[in-house]
Structure formats: structure tokens, C-alpha cells
Amino acid sequence: MAQAGYIRAGIGGFTFEPWRGVFYPAGLKQADELAYASRHLTSIEINSTYYSSQKPETFAKWKAATPEGFVFSLKASRFCTNRKILAQAGESIAKFLGQGIVELGDRLGPILWQFMPTKTFDAADFEAFLDLLPKTYEGLKLRHVVEVRNSSFVDLAFVKMCRHRNVAICVSENDRYPRWAQLIAATHSAKVSAGVR
């Protein structure tokens, strides 16, 4: 029997000037916006980690501002994913993980590895990249999600290699990016009909 999971409602980022006086109450200090948002949502994606490294103190501050049960999704560094040969991303992945994300502790949710729309599916290279993603880091369990945005990834081989490594596939509500429901359902049906559960 499948294990029950959680559905979380969240946003990408938490510092939005147009939200002040609308979602954020009038007069709320900008420094208190994360604390406020984290008590009205269950997850927030941190996008700044895609563009640059953060300090361990920043991750610790984010954790301290949020309640128990809340999680952050971290967008992995673009230096890990925006490269010609993904199999050579090991050093960049280590640098991303080593910037202090362990300070989030139980607030660390999935790590999102986002690829540019121009990145096409090369099975051997992508599989080598997935094998670089550790299951744990300094005792902290890691969960990985890949967001691919090129139609060449609409391939059963891609879905199977992610499933084999317990790496989730991001489903984006954008007509320009691949749709996964039918393909993922097909691989699930094949497993069930073969007696694999």
C-alpha cells in the first residue's frame, strides 16, 4: 500500500513589494514577512540560492523565523545545471550543498534542480548527473526534484531513471514545458501489470 503524503501550499520567494498591504498586513516590517508568510503557508521556495551562495547564518535565520512543520524548497545553483556536460557538475553540487543548507535542519524540503529550456535529454549524461545527487548530506536526508523544460525529456527512459533513484519530476503549469501525467501513468501501469509494486 502506498504511503500517505502531504500536499503543501506555497510560494516562490517571500519578498514582494506589491503584496505589502494586500497579503502582508499594512505596517508589517519587511524583516517579519517570512515569519508571517510561513504561518499562512506550508512551504516557500528559495530562489536566491539559484543565483548565488548564501551564508550559514542566513539559513539559520530562515529556520528560526518559521514554525515547526514548515519546509523550504531550495532551488539549486545554476552552476550545477546550466552546463554542457552534467556529469561534470560534482564540484558545483558539493559547493551548493556545503554553503550551509544543513542549518535548515527539519525545515529543508526538496532541492529543485532546474534546467534551461535549451537543455536536451542525453540519457547517459543525465543519468550520470542523477548519480551525483546524494541521498544525505552531513546526516540530513535530502530529497531531489528535477525540473526539465525541453520536450526531448518526454521519454520513458528519463522517467524510469528518476523513479529508480527516487528523484521527483517537477510538474509545471506552463504550456511551453513538457507534460508528464500520461507518461508517468504509463510507466506506473507497466510496473503494476508486471506484478512490481
C-alpha positions as CSV (number, residue, x, y, z in Angstrom):
1,M,0.0,0.0,0.0
2,A,1.3,3.5,-0.9
3,Q,2.4,5.7,2.0
4,A,0.2,8.8,2.6
5,G,2.0,12.0,1.8
6,Y,1.4,15.7,2.2
7,I,0.1,18.4,-0.1
8,R,1.7,21.7,0.7
9,A,0.6,25.2,-0.5
10,G,3.5,27.6,-1.0
11,I,5.0,30.4,-3.0
12,G,8.3,31.1,-4.7
13,G,10.1,33.7,-2.6
14,F,8.6,35.9,0.1
15,T,9.8,39.4,-0.6
16,F,7.3,41.0,-3.0
17,E,6.6,44.8,-2.7
18,P,3.1,44.5,-4.4
19,W,2.0,42.1,-1.6
20,R,2.5,44.7,1.1
21,G,-0.8,45.9,2.4
22,V,-2.5,43.1,0.4
23,F,-1.2,39.7,1.6
24,Y,1.1,41.3,4.1
25,P,-0.8,43.5,6.6
26,A,-0.2,47.2,6.3
27,G,2.7,48.2,8.6
28,L,4.3,44.8,8.8
29,K,8.1,45.2,8.8
30,Q,9.9,43.6,5.8
31,A,12.0,41.7,8.3
32,D,8.9,40.0,9.6
33,E,7.5,39.0,6.2
34,L,8.9,35.4,6.2
35,A,7.6,34.8,9.7
36,Y,4.1,36.0,8.6
37,A,4.1,34.0,5.3
38,S,5.3,30.8,6.9
39,R,2.3,30.9,9.3
40,H,-0.2,31.2,6.4
41,L,1.5,28.7,4.0
42,T,3.3,25.4,4.4
43,S,6.3,25.9,2.1
44,I,8.3,28.6,0.4
45,E,10.8,28.1,-2.5
46,I,14.0,30.0,-2.1
47,N,15.1,31.3,-5.5
48,S,18.1,33.3,-4.4
49,T,20.2,30.1,-4.0
50,Y,19.9,29.6,-7.8
51,Y,21.8,32.9,-8.4
52,S,24.4,32.9,-5.6
53,S,25.5,31.2,-2.4
54,Q,24.1,32.1,1.0
55,K,25.8,32.2,4.4
56,P,25.1,29.5,7.0
57,E,23.8,32.3,9.3
58,T,21.1,33.1,6.6
59,F,19.8,29.6,6.6
60,A,19.8,29.5,10.4
61,K,17.8,32.8,10.4
62,W,15.3,31.5,7.9
63,K,14.8,28.4,10.1
64,A,14.4,30.4,13.3
65,A,11.7,32.6,11.6
66,T,9.5,29.6,10.7
67,P,7.2,27.3,12.7
68,E,7.6,23.6,13.2
69,G,6.3,21.6,10.2
70,F,7.1,24.3,7.7
71,V,9.6,23.5,4.9
72,F,11.7,25.4,2.4
73,S,12.3,24.2,-1.1
74,L,15.8,25.3,-2.3
75,K,16.5,26.0,-5.9
76,A,19.9,24.5,-6.6
77,S,22.7,26.7,-8.1
78,R,22.6,27.4,-11.8
79,F,26.2,26.4,-11.9
80,C,25.1,22.8,-11.3
81,T,22.5,22.6,-14.0
82,N,23.4,25.2,-16.7
83,R,26.3,23.3,-18.2
84,K,27.0,21.4,-21.3
85,I,28.2,18.2,-19.6
86,L,26.1,17.5,-16.5
87,A,28.3,14.6,-15.5
88,Q,30.9,17.2,-14.6
89,A,28.7,19.0,-12.0
90,G,30.1,17.2,-9.0
91,E,32.2,20.1,-7.7
92,S,29.4,22.6,-8.1
93,I,26.9,20.3,-6.4
94,A,29.4,19.9,-3.4
95,K,29.7,23.7,-3.2
96,F,26.0,24.2,-3.3
97,L,25.4,21.6,-0.5
98,G,28.3,22.9,1.5
99,Q,27.1,26.5,1.8
100,G,25.2,25.9,5.0
101,I,21.9,24.3,4.0
102,V,22.3,21.9,6.9
103,E,21.4,24.9,9.2
104,L,17.8,24.4,7.9
105,G,17.6,21.0,9.6
106,D,14.0,19.8,9.5
107,R,12.9,22.8,7.6
108,L,14.8,21.6,4.5
109,G,12.3,20.3,1.9
110,P,13.1,19.2,-1.6
111,I,16.0,20.6,-3.6
112,L,14.9,21.7,-7.0
113,W,17.4,21.2,-9.9
114,Q,16.0,23.4,-12.7
115,F,17.3,23.1,-16.2
116,M,17.1,25.6,-19.0
117,P,14.6,25.0,-21.9
118,T,17.6,24.6,-24.2
119,K,18.9,21.6,-22.3
120,T,18.1,18.4,-24.2
121,F,17.9,14.9,-22.9
122,D,21.1,12.9,-23.2
123,A,20.3,9.7,-21.3
124,A,23.9,8.8,-20.3
125,D,24.8,12.3,-19.2
126,F,21.6,12.9,-17.3
127,E,21.9,9.6,-15.5
128,A,25.4,10.4,-14.5
129,F,24.1,13.7,-13.1
130,L,21.4,12.0,-11.1
131,D,24.1,9.7,-9.7
132,L,25.9,12.8,-8.3
133,L,22.9,13.7,-6.1
134,P,23.5,12.3,-2.6
135,K,20.7,10.8,-0.5
136,T,22.1,12.5,2.6
137,Y,24.4,15.3,3.5
138,E,26.1,15.6,6.9
139,G,23.3,13.4,8.4
140,L,20.5,15.4,6.8
141,K,18.2,13.4,4.4
142,L,18.0,15.0,1.0
143,R,15.0,15.0,-1.4
144,H,15.6,15.9,-5.0
145,V,13.3,17.2,-7.7
146,V,14.3,17.9,-11.4
147,E,12.6,20.5,-13.5
148,V,13.3,19.9,-17.1
149,R,11.8,22.2,-19.7
150,N,12.6,20.6,-23.1
151,S,10.3,18.2,-24.9
152,S,13.1,15.8,-25.5
153,F,12.7,14.7,-21.9
154,V,9.3,13.2,-22.7
155,D,10.9,9.8,-22.8
156,L,10.2,6.7,-20.7
157,A,13.9,6.3,-20.1
158,F,14.0,9.7,-18.3
159,V,11.0,8.8,-16.1
160,K,12.4,5.4,-15.2
161,M,15.9,6.7,-14.3
162,C,14.3,9.3,-12.0
163,R,12.0,6.8,-10.4
164,H,14.9,4.3,-9.9
165,R,16.8,6.9,-7.9
166,N,13.7,8.3,-6.1
167,V,14.1,11.7,-7.7
168,A,10.8,13.5,-8.3
169,I,9.9,15.2,-11.6
170,C,8.5,18.7,-11.3
171,V,5.1,19.3,-13.0
172,S,5.0,22.9,-14.1
173,E,1.7,24.6,-15.0
174,N,3.2,26.1,-18.2
175,D,2.1,25.2,-21.8
176,R,5.7,25.8,-23.0
177,Y,7.1,22.9,-20.9
178,P,6.6,19.1,-21.0
179,R,3.5,17.5,-19.6
180,W,4.2,14.4,-17.5
181,A,0.9,12.9,-16.3
182,Q,0.3,10.5,-19.2
183,L,3.9,9.3,-19.4
184,I,4.3,8.8,-15.7
185,A,1.0,6.9,-15.6
186,A,2.2,4.7,-18.4
187,T,5.3,3.6,-16.5
188,H,3.3,3.0,-13.4
189,S,0.8,0.8,-15.3
190,A,3.7,-1.2,-16.8
191,K,5.1,-1.8,-13.3
192,V,1.7,-2.9,-12.0
193,S,0.9,-5.2,-14.9
194,A,4.4,-6.8,-14.4
195,G,3.5,-7.5,-10.8
196,V,6.0,-5.0,-9.4
197,R,4.5,-2.8,-6.7
